[in-house]
Amino acid sequence: MNSYLIVASIIFSIGTLGVIIRKNLIVVFMSLELMFNSANLGFVAVSNHLHLISGDIFVIFVIVVAAAEAAIALGIAITFYREKGTIDIDKANELKN
């Protein structure tokens, strides 16, 4: 179980760095998906180790939320691109006007 949790924490760290460092909206959303998937890996590893079904059920809910987030994020990215002609996050401050 420890190796799964180590891999999950590495993937989560990569996703966190992607959210913090990158300025491209699509890459930021992909990094968020990495973070969701690493949390899922942790849930599955712990539920398998403890022989619980509740972790697996929670993973299904996280997958549903991630799918909804991806659909909404794609809509936001397309609207943002149509409005500004770029998907650079620094241009998002201009949407306040």
SERO-177570 format. One line per field, with one value per residue (C-alpha): residue number from 1; residue in one letter; chain; x, y, z. Coordinates in pm, 1 decimal. Layout:
<pts>
nr: c(NUM, ...)
rest: c(a, ...)
kette: c(A, ...)
X: c(X, ...)
Y: c(Y, ...)
Z: c(Z, ...)
</pts>
This chain:
<pts>
nr: c(1, 2, 3, 4, 5, 6, 7, 8, 9, 10, 11, 12, 13, 14, 15, 16, 17, 18, 19, 20, 21, 22, 23, 24, 25, 26, 27, 28, 29, 30, 31, 32, 33, 34, 35, 36, 37, 38, 39, 40, 41, 42, 43, 44, 45, 46, 47, 48, 49, 50, 51, 52, 53, 54, 55, 56, 57, 58, 59, 60, 61, 62, 63, 64, 65, 66, 67, 68, 69, 70, 71, 72, 73, 74, 75, 76, 77, 78, 79, 80, 81, 82, 83, 84, 85, 86, 87, 88, 89, 90, 91, 92, 93, 94, 95, 96, 97)
rest: c(m, n, s, y, l, i, v, a, s, i, i, f, s, i, g, t, l, g, v, i, i, r, k, n, l, i, v, v, f, m, s, l, e, l, m, f, n, s, a, n, l, g, f, v, a, v, s, n, h, l, h, l, i, s, g, d, i, f, v, i, f, v, i, v, v, a, a, a, e, a, a, i, a, l, g, i, a, i, t, f, y, r, e, k, g, t, i, d, i, d, k, a, n, e, l, k, n)
kette: c(A, A, A, A, A, A, A, A, A, A, A, A, A, A, A, A, A, A, A, A, A, A, A, A, A, A, A, A, A, A, A, A, A, A, A, A, A, A, A, A, A, A, A, A, A, A, A, A, A, A, A, A, A, A, A, A, A, A, A, A, A, A, A, A, A, A, A, A, A, A, A, A, A, A, A, A, A, A, A, A, A, A, A, A, A, A, A, A, A, A, A, A, A, A, A, A, A)
X: c(0.0, 286.5, 411.8, 65.2, 42.7, 391.1, 297.5, -29.3, 154.6, 405.5, 123.8, -60.1, 256.7, 301.5, -60.0, -16.1, 294.6, 107.3, -173.7, 64.3, 325.6, 139.1, -55.1, -238.2, -598.0, -608.5, -286.2, -424.0, -739.1, -529.4, -326.9, -649.6, -745.8, -407.8, -485.1, -828.6, -677.7, -407.8, -674.7, -862.4, -549.2, -509.9, -873.8, -852.4, -522.9, -655.9, -993.0, -818.3, -582.8, -865.7, -1104.8, -1367.9, -1611.4, -1673.5, -1347.7, -1445.5, -1785.9, -1622.6, -1396.4, -1703.2, -1833.7, -1495.5, -1493.4, -1841.7, -1733.1, -1418.5, -1625.3, -1859.2, -1559.9, -1406.0, -1726.5, -1767.5, -1397.0, -1416.4, -1712.5, -1528.7, -1215.0, -1408.6, -1595.2, -1272.3, -1099.7, -1388.5, -1385.4, -1009.6, -853.7, -618.8, -635.2, -368.4, -482.4, -320.5, -585.8, -863.5, -834.3, -959.4, -1294.9, -1386.6, -1464.7)
Y: c(0.0, 237.9, 228.1, 319.2, 611.8, 729.4, 721.1, 901.9, 1173.5, 1218.9, 1248.9, 1491.8, 1702.3, 1712.7, 1823.6, 2092.5, 2226.0, 2229.3, 2435.8, 2681.1, 2723.5, 2695.1, 2977.3, 2778.9, 2709.7, 2362.3, 2255.2, 2382.2, 2173.5, 1869.8, 1923.5, 1930.5, 1599.3, 1459.6, 1567.7, 1400.6, 1078.0, 1070.1, 1108.8, 819.4, 605.9, 679.8, 595.1, 264.9, 168.1, 235.3, 68.8, -237.0, -256.4, -226.3, -447.3, -174.0, -104.9, 255.8, 377.6, 231.5, 397.1, 729.3, 690.1, 661.4, 990.5, 1157.0, 1031.6, 1176.3, 1512.3, 1507.0, 1438.5, 1727.1, 1951.0, 1859.8, 1941.5, 2276.0, 2356.4, 2289.4, 2525.0, 2793.7, 2748.5, 2773.9, 3085.1, 3240.0, 3171.5, 3321.6, 3630.5, 3696.5, 3489.9, 3316.6, 3074.0, 3249.9, 3277.9, 3620.9, 3760.5, 3649.4, 3971.0, 4157.7, 3977.3, 4184.1, 4487.9)
Z: c(0.0, 72.5, -284.7, -416.3, -176.4, -272.8, -641.2, -562.6, -372.2, -656.6, -910.8, -683.4, -649.5, -1027.1, -1064.0, -798.9, -971.9, -1302.2, -1152.4, -987.6, -1262.3, -1592.7, -1754.6, -2020.1, -1918.1, -2075.2, -1898.8, -1567.0, -1612.2, -1705.6, -1389.2, -1188.0, -1346.3, -1237.5, -883.1, -895.8, -1029.6, -764.3, -496.9, -658.0, -648.6, -278.5, -207.3, -393.9, -226.1, 124.3, 61.3, -85.3, 211.1, 465.0, 260.6, 246.5, -33.9, 69.7, -85.4, -420.2, -404.5, -319.2, -623.6, -845.7, -708.3, -766.4, -1126.3, -1181.4, -1037.6, -1253.3, -1566.3, -1482.6, -1412.9, -1747.6, -1934.6, -1760.3, -1801.6, -2174.1, -2202.5, -2008.3, -2219.7, -2547.0, -2430.6, -2302.6, -2635.6, -2832.7, -2612.6, -2594.3, -2874.2, -2628.8, -2338.8, -2134.3, -1770.9, -1731.1, -1967.3, -1729.1, -1529.3, -1835.0, -1807.2, -1500.8, -1714.3)
</pts>
